[in-house]
Amino acid sequence: MKTYGLLFAISVTLMLAGCASPTYNYAPKTADLSFPEVGSVAVARVGDKMLSQGKYVESEAIKVLEQEQIKLAYTIFPGYFLKQGEDDKASYYKITAGNGAGRIEKSALADMQKAVMVDKNDNEFCVVTWLDTYSCDDEVRFEKTMEEVVTPDSFQQTLIYNGKVGDKINVGYREFSSNMVRDAFRNEVEYDLSESNIIGYQGAQIEVVEATNQKIKYRVISNFN
């Protein structure tokens, strides 16, 4: 009897769901990355990035804070959902895979989930299905946030501190494309500090203030070209 009652409750929930058609009119922002600032003094430990430059995409998102259930039909798991559009009544967020992304699991009788909707009037969290119906709950805890998004044209150059032996320090160069290291664009370079405390690579210049086999203190003269 409990099983039949559960199935009946889910069926009623789905019949009472409203209708919504998600929009796709949001474009995330492309931002430039340059860290640390030119002229600043920074400290990096072995394995840390000393210098980074490139670009990434930053998107509005919501981040679900705790696991919740919507009317026995959908289980919401913590993580972020990236914005895909909005209209005068609601904002819409896409369901994606990836590190830190939230996810949704449906019950056996529920329609397949397509997007997440947040009502602008009462801030309710809703699951939109492929039939353009939706089911909402005001107890789903979430917060608005900004997330860095990996895209096909994401690109980053970095210098990594690999330690010191005698008067020589070892610095690794990496290029990241779409968050993946490009094997053809990686290098390890040694610099002899007894000759100069200014080191450079591909236009980036750094003044080494202090270096040990555990960390390096340095001033950024210029970033990459």
Phi and psi in degrees as GROMACS dihedral restraints (atoms count N, CA, C in turn):
[ dihedral_restraints ]
;  ai    aj    ak    al  type     phi  dphi    fc
    3     4     5     6     1   -64.3    20    10
    4     5     6     7     1   -38.2    20    10
    6     7     8     9     1   -64.0    20    10
    7     8     9    10     1   -45.6    20    10
    9    10    11    12     1   -62.9    20    10
   10    11    12    13     1   -38.1    20    10
   12    13    14    15     1   -64.5    20    10
   13    14    15    16     1   -38.9    20    10
   15    16    17    18     1   -65.7    20    10
   16    17    18    19     1   -45.2    20    10
   18    19    20    21     1   -62.7    20    10
   19    20    21    22     1   -38.3    20    10
   21    22    23    24     1   -65.3    20    10
   22    23    24    25     1   -42.6    20    10
   24    25    26    27     1   -63.0    20    10
   25    26    27    28     1   -41.8    20    10
   27    28    29    30     1   -65.6    20    10
   28    29    30    31     1   -41.5    20    10
   30    31    32    33     1   -61.7    20    10
   31    32    33    34     1   -43.6    20    10
   33    34    35    36     1   -63.6    20    10
   34    35    36    37     1   -41.8    20    10
   36    37    38    39     1   -58.5    20    10
   37    38    39    40     1   -44.1    20    10
   39    40    41    42     1   -69.6    20    10
   40    41    42    43     1   -34.3    20    10
   42    43    44    45     1   -69.7    20    10
   43    44    45    46     1   -28.5    20    10
   45    46    47    48     1   -88.4    20    10
   46    47    48    49     1    -5.0    20    10
   48    49    50    51     1   -66.1    20    10
   49    50    51    52     1   149.2    20    10
   51    52    53    54     1   -84.3    20    10
   52    53    54    55     1  -172.7    20    10
   54    55    56    57     1  -118.8    20    10
   55    56    57    58     1   141.0    20    10
   57    58    59    60     1  -154.7    20    10
   58    59    60    61     1   144.1    20    10
   60    61    62    63     1  -119.3    20    10
   61    62    63    64     1   108.4    20    10
   63    64    65    66     1   -59.4    20    10
   64    65    66    67     1   147.2    20    10
   66    67    68    69     1  -102.4    20    10
   67    68    69    70     1   161.6    20    10
   69    70    71    72     1  -133.9    20    10
   70    71    72    73     1    49.9    20    10
   72    73    74    75     1  -109.0    20    10
   73    74    75    76     1    14.6    20    10
   75    76    77    78     1  -100.8    20    10
   76    77    78    79     1   133.9    20    10
   78    79    80    81     1  -118.9    20    10
   79    80    81    82     1   116.4    20    10
   81    82    83    84     1   -65.3    20    10
   82    83    84    85     1   161.9    20    10
   84    85    86    87     1   -94.2    20    10
   85    86    87    88     1   140.0    20    10
   87    88    89    90     1   -91.3    20    10
   88    89    90    91     1   127.7    20    10
   90    91    92    93     1  -122.6    20    10
   91    92    93    94     1   148.9    20    10
   93    94    95    96     1   -90.4    20    10
   94    95    96    97     1   142.4    20    10
   96    97    98    99     1  -115.4    20    10
   97    98    99   100     1   127.7    20    10
   99   100   101   102     1  -148.4    20    10
  100   101   102   103     1   108.0    20    10
  102   103   104   105     1  -143.6    20    10
  103   104   105   106     1   139.5    20    10
  105   106   107   108     1   -69.7    20    10
  106   107   108   109     1   173.6    20    10
  108   109   110   111     1   -68.5    20    10
  109   110   111   112     1   146.1    20    10
  111   112   113   114     1   -60.3    20    10
  112   113   114   115     1   132.0    20    10
  114   115   116   117     1    95.0    20    10
  115   116   117   118     1   -15.3    20    10
  117   118   119   120     1   -83.9    20    10
  118   119   120   121     1   158.0    20    10
  120   121   122   123     1  -106.4    20    10
  121   122   123   124     1   132.2    20    10
  123   124   125   126     1  -136.4    20    10
  124   125   126   127     1   166.0    20    10
  126   127   128   129     1  -128.1    20    10
  127   128   129   130     1   134.1    20    10
  129   130   131   132     1  -130.8    20    10
  130   131   132   133     1   138.8    20    10
  132   133   134   135     1   -90.8    20    10
  133   134   135   136     1   169.2    20    10
  135   136   137   138     1   -58.5    20    10
  136   137   138   139     1   127.7    20    10
  138   139   140   141     1    94.2    20    10
  139   140   141   142     1   -11.0    20    10
  141   142   143   144     1   -84.6    20    10
  142   143   144   145     1   155.9    20    10
  144   145   146   147     1   -75.4    20    10
  145   146   147   148     1   129.2    20    10
  147   148   149   150     1   -89.0    20    10
  148   149   150   151     1   -35.2    20    10
  150   151   152   153     1  -148.8    20    10
  151   152   153   154     1   138.0    20    10
  153   154   155   156     1  -141.0    20    10
  154   155   156   157     1   140.4    20    10
  156   157   158   159     1  -149.9    20    10
  157   158   159   160     1   142.1    20    10
  159   160   161   162     1   163.6    20    10
  160   161   162   163     1  -151.5    20    10
  162   163   164   165     1  -144.4    20    10
  163   164   165   166     1   153.8    20    10
  165   166   167   168     1  -146.9    20    10
  166   167   168   169     1   167.8    20    10
  168   169   170   171     1  -107.6    20    10
  169   170   171   172     1   131.0    20    10
  171   172   173   174     1  -113.4    20    10
  172   173   174   175     1   127.3    20    10
  174   175   176   177     1  -124.5    20    10
  175   176   177   178     1   143.6    20    10
  177   178   179   180     1   -64.4    20    10
  178   179   180   181     1   147.5    20    10
  180   181   182   183     1  -157.1    20    10
  181   182   183   184     1   168.7    20    10
  183   184   185   186     1  -119.3    20    10
  184   185   186   187     1   148.6    20    10
  186   187   188   189     1  -122.1    20    10
  187   188   189   190     1   114.8    20    10
  189   190   191   192     1   -74.8    20    10
  190   191   192   193     1   131.5    20    10
  192   193   194   195     1   -93.6    20    10
  193   194   195   196     1   -30.1    20    10
  195   196   197   198     1  -140.7    20    10
  196   197   198   199     1   155.5    20    10
  198   199   200   201     1   -69.0    20    10
  199   200   201   202     1   131.9    20    10
  201   202   203   204     1  -138.7    20    10
  202   203   204   205     1   165.8    20    10
  204   205   206   207     1  -126.3    20    10
  205   206   207   208     1   138.2    20    10
  207   208   209   210     1  -106.6    20    10
  208   209   210   211     1   103.9    20    10
  210   211   212   213     1    48.0    20    10
  211   212   213   214     1    42.5    20    10
  213   214   215   216     1    66.5    20    10
  214   215   216   217     1    -1.0    20    10
  216   217   218   219     1   -98.4    20    10
  217   218   219   220     1   -36.1    20    10
  219   220   221   222     1  -135.7    20    10
  220   221   222   223     1   137.7    20    10
  222   223   224   225     1  -106.4    20    10
  223   224   225   226     1   125.1    20    10
  225   226   227   228     1  -103.0    20    10
  226   227   228   229     1   125.5    20    10
  228   229   230   231     1  -105.2    20    10
  229   230   231   232     1   145.9    20    10
  231   232   233   234     1   -57.4    20    10
  232   233   234   235     1   149.6    20    10
  234   235   236   237     1   141.5    20    10
  235   236   237   238     1  -179.6    20    10
  237   238   239   240     1   -97.7    20    10
  238   239   240   241     1   154.2    20    10
  240   241   242   243     1  -128.7    20    10
  241   242   243   244     1   123.6    20    10
  243   244   245   246     1   -81.4    20    10
  244   245   246   247     1   141.9    20    10
  246   247   248   249     1   -69.4    20    10
  247   248   249   250     1   140.8    20    10
  249   250   251   252     1  -124.0    20    10
  250   251   252   253     1   -16.2    20    10
  252   253   254   255     1   173.9    20    10
  253   254   255   256     1   177.6    20    10
  255   256   257   258     1  -160.2    20    10
  256   257   258   259     1   159.2    20    10
  258   259   260   261     1  -133.6    20    10
  259   260   261   262     1  -166.7    20    10
  261   262   263   264     1   -71.7    20    10
  262   263   264   265     1   -13.2    20    10
  264   265   266   267     1  -107.6    20    10
  265   266   267   268     1   -29.5    20    10
  267   268   269   270     1  -153.2    20    10
  268   269   270   271     1   162.1    20    10
  270   271   272   273     1  -109.1    20    10
  271   272   273   274     1   146.5    20    10
  273   274   275   276     1  -120.9    20    10
  274   275   276   277     1   142.4    20    10
  276   277   278   279     1  -131.5    20    10
  277   278   279   280     1   141.7    20    10
  279   280   281   282     1   -90.0    20    10
  280   281   282   283     1   154.2    20    10
  282   283   284   285     1   -99.0    20    10
  283   284   285   286     1   116.2    20    10
  285   286   287   288     1  -130.0    20    10
  286   287   288   289     1   163.3    20    10
  288   289   290   291     1   -94.4    20    10
  289   290   291   292     1   167.8    20    10
  291   292   293   294     1   134.4    20    10
  292   293   294   295     1   166.1    20    10
  294   295   296   297     1   -62.6    20    10
  295   296   297   298     1   120.1    20    10
  297   298   299   300     1    88.2    20    10
  298   299   300   301     1    -5.2    20    10
  300   301   302   303     1   -75.5    20    10
  301   302   303   304     1   143.1    20    10
  303   304   305   306     1   -76.9    20    10
  304   305   306   307     1   164.6    20    10
  306   307   308   309     1  -143.6    20    10
  307   308   309   310     1   163.8    20    10
  309   310   311   312     1  -131.5    20    10
  310   311   312   313     1   132.1    20    10
  312   313   314   315     1  -115.0    20    10
  313   314   315   316     1   135.2    20    10
  315   316   317   318     1  -101.0    20    10
  316   317   318   319     1   158.0    20    10
  318   319   320   321     1   -79.3    20    10
  319   320   321   322     1   173.1    20    10
  321   322   323   324     1   -59.6    20    10
  322   323   324   325     1   -37.4    20    10
  324   325   326   327     1   -94.2    20    10
  325   326   327   328     1    -7.9    20    10
  327   328   329   330     1   -77.5    20    10
  328   329   330   331     1   150.6    20    10
  330   331   332   333     1   -69.3    20    10
  331   332   333   334     1   153.3    20    10
  333   334   335   336     1   -66.1    20    10
  334   335   336   337     1   134.7    20    10
  336   337   338   339     1   -72.9    20    10
  337   338   339   340     1   143.6    20    10
  339   340   341   342     1  -120.6    20    10
  340   341   342   343     1   -35.8    20    10
  342   343   344   345     1  -159.9    20    10
  343   344   345   346     1   172.9    20    10
  345   346   347   348     1  -113.1    20    10
  346   347   348   349     1   139.9    20    10
  348   349   350   351     1  -125.0    20    10
  349   350   351   352     1   138.8    20    10
  351   352   353   354     1  -120.1    20    10
  352   353   354   355     1   117.5    20    10
  354   355   356   357     1   -68.4    20    10
  355   356   357   358     1   130.8    20    10
  357   358   359   360     1   -74.1    20    10
  358   359   360   361     1   -22.3    20    10
  360   361   362   363     1   -81.4    20    10
  361   362   363   364     1   -49.1    20    10
  363   364   365   366     1  -115.8    20    10
  364   365   366   367     1     3.1    20    10
  366   367   368   369     1    63.1    20    10
  367   368   369   370     1    25.2    20    10
  369   370   371   372     1   -71.1    20    10
  370   371   372   373     1   145.2    20    10
  372   373   374   375     1   -94.6    20    10
  373   374   375   376     1   125.5    20    10
  375   376   377   378     1  -129.5    20    10
  376   377   378   379     1   147.2    20    10
  378   379   380   381     1  -102.0    20    10
  379   380   381   382     1   123.4    20    10
  381   382   383   384     1   -99.4    20    10
  382   383   384   385     1   135.7    20    10
  384   385   386   387     1  -101.4    20    10
  385   386   387   388     1   174.5    20    10
  387   388   389   390     1   -69.3    20    10
  388   389   390   391     1   -14.3    20    10
  390   391   392   393     1   -91.5    20    10
  391   392   393   394     1     7.4    20    10
  393   394   395   396     1    62.4    20    10
  394   395   396   397     1    27.1    20    10
  396   397   398   399     1   -96.7    20    10
  397   398   399   400     1   164.1    20    10
  399   400   401   402     1  -144.8    20    10
  400   401   402   403     1   155.6    20    10
  402   403   404   405     1  -133.9    20    10
  403   404   405   406     1   133.3    20    10
  405   406   407   408     1  -122.9    20    10
  406   407   408   409     1   161.7    20    10
  408   409   410   411     1  -154.5    20    10
  409   410   411   412     1   134.9    20    10
  411   412   413   414     1   -92.5    20    10
  412   413   414   415     1     6.3    20    10
  414   415   416   417     1   -99.7    20    10
  415   416   417   418     1    -2.4    20    10
  417   418   419   420     1   -73.8    20    10
  418   419   420   421     1   117.4    20    10
  420   421   422   423     1   -86.9    20    10
  421   422   423   424     1   123.9    20    10
  423   424   425   426     1  -149.3    20    10
  424   425   426   427     1   165.4    20    10
  426   427   428   429     1  -137.1    20    10
  427   428   429   430     1   151.0    20    10
  429   430   431   432     1   -81.4    20    10
  430   431   432   433     1   142.0    20    10
  432   433   434   435     1  -151.6    20    10
  433   434   435   436     1   176.4    20    10
  435   436   437   438     1  -117.9    20    10
  436   437   438   439     1   135.9    20    10
  438   439   440   441     1  -125.1    20    10
  439   440   441   442     1   141.4    20    10
  441   442   443   444     1   -79.6    20    10
  442   443   444   445     1   131.2    20    10
  444   445   446   447     1  -115.1    20    10
  445   446   447   448     1   133.0    20    10
  447   448   449   450     1   -83.3    20    10
  448   449   450   451     1   124.4    20    10
  450   451   452   453     1  -124.7    20    10
  451   452   453   454     1   165.8    20    10
  453   454   455   456     1   -57.6    20    10
  454   455   456   457     1   -27.0    20    10
  456   457   458   459     1  -101.5    20    10
  457   458   459   460     1    12.5    20    10
  459   460   461   462     1   -64.7    20    10
  460   461   462   463     1   137.6    20    10
  462   463   464   465     1  -150.3    20    10
  463   464   465   466     1   139.4    20    10
  465   466   467   468     1  -151.4    20    10
  466   467   468   469     1   137.7    20    10
  468   469   470   471     1  -110.4    20    10
  469   470   471   472     1   139.7    20    10
  471   472   473   474     1  -142.1    20    10
  472   473   474   475     1   151.2    20    10
  474   475   476   477     1  -112.6    20    10
  475   476   477   478     1   134.4    20    10
  477   478   479   480     1  -122.2    20    10
  478   479   480   481     1   133.4    20    10
  480   481   482   483     1   -81.9    20    10
  481   482   483   484     1   126.0    20    10
  483   484   485   486     1  -112.4    20    10
  484   485   486   487     1     5.7    20    10
  486   487   488   489     1   110.4    20    10
  487   488   489   490     1  -179.0    20    10
  489   490   491   492     1  -135.5    20    10
  490   491   492   493     1   138.6    20    10
  492   493   494   495     1  -132.4    20    10
  493   494   495   496     1   117.1    20    10
  495   496   497   498     1    64.2    20    10
  496   497   498   499     1  -127.9    20    10
  498   499   500   501     1   -92.9    20    10
  499   500   501   502     1     2.2    20    10
  501   502   503   504     1  -105.3    20    10
  502   503   504   505     1   137.7    20    10
  504   505   506   507     1  -112.3    20    10
  505   506   507   508     1   151.3    20    10
  507   508   509   510     1  -112.8    20    10
  508   509   510   511     1   128.4    20    10
  510   511   512   513     1  -125.2    20    10
  511   512   513   514     1   132.2    20    10
  513   514   515   516     1   -99.3    20    10
  514   515   516   517     1   140.1    20    10
  516   517   518   519     1  -109.7    20    10
  517   518   519   520     1   134.3    20    10
  519   520   521   522     1  -136.1    20    10
  520   521   522   523     1   143.9    20    10
  522   523   524   525     1  -116.2    20    10
  523   524   525   526     1   129.2    20    10
  525   526   527   528     1  -110.9    20    10
  526   527   528   529     1   127.4    20    10
  528   529   530   531     1  -123.2    20    10
  529   530   531   532     1   122.6    20    10
  531   532   533   534     1    54.8    20    10
  532   533   534   535     1    36.9    20    10
  534   535   536   537     1    70.9    20    10
  535   536   537   538     1    10.6    20    10
  537   538   539   540     1  -112.1    20    10
  538   539   540   541     1   138.3    20    10
  540   541   542   543     1   -71.3    20    10
  541   542   543   544     1   130.0    20    10
  543   544   545   546     1   -85.5    20    10
  544   545   546   547     1   108.7    20    10
  546   547   548   549     1   -58.7    20    10
  547   548   549   550     1   -30.7    20    10
  549   550   551   552     1   -75.9    20    10
  550   551   552   553     1    -9.1    20    10
  552   553   554   555     1  -125.7    20    10
  553   554   555   556     1    56.8    20    10
  555   556   557   558     1  -137.8    20    10
  556   557   558   559     1   146.8    20    10
  558   559   560   561     1  -155.1    20    10
  559   560   561   562     1   154.6    20    10
  561   562   563   564     1  -121.1    20    10
  562   563   564   565     1   127.0    20    10
  564   565   566   567     1  -127.0    20    10
  565   566   567   568     1   137.2    20    10
  567   568   569   570     1  -102.7    20    10
  568   569   570   571     1   140.9    20    10
  570   571   572   573     1  -126.4    20    10
  571   572   573   574     1   132.2    20    10
  573   574   575   576     1   -93.1    20    10
  574   575   576   577     1   108.4    20    10
  576   577   578   579     1   -72.1    20    10
  577   578   579   580     1   -14.5    20    10
  579   580   581   582     1   -72.2    20    10
  580   581   582   583     1   -20.3    20    10
  582   583   584   585     1   -88.5    20    10
  583   584   585   586     1   -40.5    20    10
  585   586   587   588     1  -165.0    20    10
  586   587   588   589     1   145.9    20    10
  588   589   590   591     1   -96.2    20    10
  589   590   591   592     1    10.0    20    10
  591   592   593   594     1  -103.6    20    10
  592   593   594   595     1   121.4    20    10
  594   595   596   597     1  -117.7    20    10
  595   596   597   598     1   154.0    20    10
  597   598   599   600     1  -149.3    20    10
  598   599   600   601     1   154.1    20    10
  600   601   602   603     1  -158.6    20    10
  601   602   603   604     1   123.5    20    10
  603   604   605   606     1    48.2    20    10
  604   605   606   607     1    46.0    20    10
  606   607   608   609     1    91.4    20    10
  607   608   609   610     1   -19.7    20    10
  609   610   611   612     1   -79.3    20    10
  610   611   612   613     1   135.3    20    10
  612   613   614   615     1  -131.0    20    10
  613   614   615   616     1   136.5    20    10
  615   616   617   618     1  -134.6    20    10
  616   617   618   619     1   136.3    20    10
  618   619   620   621     1   -97.5    20    10
  619   620   621   622     1   118.9    20    10
  621   622   623   624     1   -81.8    20    10
  622   623   624   625     1   118.2    20    10
  624   625   626   627     1   -86.3    20    10
  625   626   627   628     1   -43.6    20    10
  627   628   629   630     1  -157.8    20    10
  628   629   630   631     1   140.4    20    10
  630   631   632   633     1  -143.4    20    10
  631   632   633   634     1   138.0    20    10
  633   634   635   636     1  -131.7    20    10
  634   635   636   637     1  -177.3    20    10
  636   637   638   639     1   -79.9    20    10
  637   638   639   640     1     4.9    20    10
  639   640   641   642     1  -116.9    20    10
  640   641   642   643     1   -32.7    20    10
  642   643   644   645     1  -155.9    20    10
  643   644   645   646     1   167.2    20    10
  645   646   647   648     1  -136.6    20    10
  646   647   648   649     1   138.1    20    10
  648   649   650   651     1  -111.8    20    10
  649   650   651   652     1   131.3    20    10
  651   652   653   654     1  -151.8    20    10
  652   653   654   655     1   160.8    20    10
  654   655   656   657     1  -115.7    20    10
  655   656   657   658     1   133.5    20    10
  657   658   659   660     1   -83.7    20    10
  658   659   660   661     1   119.0    20    10
  660   661   662   663     1   -89.2    20    10
  661   662   663   664     1   -45.1    20    10
  663   664   665   666     1  -154.3    20    10
  664   665   666   667     1   154.0    20    10
  666   667   668   669     1   -92.4    20    10
  667   668   669   670     1  -171.0    20    10
  669   670   671   672     1   -64.5    20    10
  670   671   672   673     1   168.5    20    10
